[in-house]
């Protein structure tokens, strides 16, 4: 949901001057979506927002997000892959670990590689 919001803010906002209906559509979508967020969806949204703030590069964030979305939930017999990804990355959004997140991001070319890099830094095995 955060990635969709970010996409709408960064891409659609450029079109708002020329096509005001686009901004109106975005506002209507958020009035519909936001109240329907479950606790899990809100948690994911907040983690994504924190990660994007840590990365300071929305294009890279969106790239990792689209990549992560392409993996099935039970990737490589890891039955909670997306939840585990969120848990691992959340640990690196803490102020004292952000430099490690930046390092892992710089050395990763995909969401899976980022996940593996963070797990290694965290002392876990994939």
N, C-alpha and C positions, 0 to 999 in steps of 0.2 A: 504494500500500500504506500509506503514511503517512496519507493522508487517511482510509482505512478505519479504521486504528488510532485516529486522532484522533476520528473519529465514534463509534467504539465506546467510547472512554474518556469522552468528554464526554456522549454521549447515553445509552449503555447503563449507565454507572455509576450514573446517577440511578435506574435501575430495579432495580439489584442488591439493594437492601434489600427491595424488595417481591417481586422475582423472582430468587432466587439462581441459578437455572438459567442466566440470561443471562450472568452472570460466568463460570460454568463453560464455557459455549459459547465465550466470547471466549478464554479460556485454551487451550481445545482448538484453536481456529482458529490461534492463534499458534504452538502446538507443531507444527502441520502446515505452516503457511506459512513461518515463519522459516528452517528448514533448506533450503527450496527456493528461497530468494532467489538469483537470479543476481547476478553482479558488477554488472551494469547496474541491476538492481532495488535492490540495496543503495545504489548511488550515488544513484539517484533518491530513495530513502527519506531518505538523509542530507541531500540538497539541500532536500527538502521540509521536513524538520525544522528546518534552518537558516533557511529563509524564514519559516516559521511563527514562529520565535523572533524574527526581525527585525520581523515585522509586529505581533506582540503582540496579535493579534486573530484567534482561531481561526475565528470565523464568516466573516470576510472571506477567510481562507485557504481554507476549505472552498468558499466561493462561487466563487473563482477556479479552484480545482481541478476542480469539477464543470463549470465553463465550459470550461476547457482540454480536459477529456475529451470534450467534445462536438465538437471540431474533428477532422477526419480527419488522419491522419499526414502526408499530402501536401497540406496546406492551401495554396491559392493557388499551386499548382505549386512549393511550397517542400517538397521531398520528405522532409525530416527536420525538420518543424516542431516536434514535441515535443522532440526532442533539442536543437535550436537554442534553444528556449525555456528548457530546463534550463541550457544552457551560458551563456546571457545572464544569467539570473537568478542563477546561482551567482557570477558575477563581482561582483554587487552585494551579496552576503552578506558580503563581506570587511569587516572592521571600519571601514576608512576610507571605504567607499562605502555604508554602510547608510543614511545620511541621504538619499542619492539614491534608494535603493529606497523609502524611506518617501514621498518626494516623488512618485515615479512611481506608487505605489499610491494615494495620495490623489487623483491626477489621472486615474485610470483607472476605467472602469466595467465593464470586461471583461478577461478574460485576454489577448485579442488586443491590446486597447489598452495594457495593461500591457507586453506584449512590445514593441510599437512604441515606446512611451515609453522603455523601457530601451535599445532599439537606438539611438534618437536620442541619448540621453545617452552611449552608448558610441561614438558616431561612425560607426555602421554604417547602411546603408540596408536597408529591408525589401524 
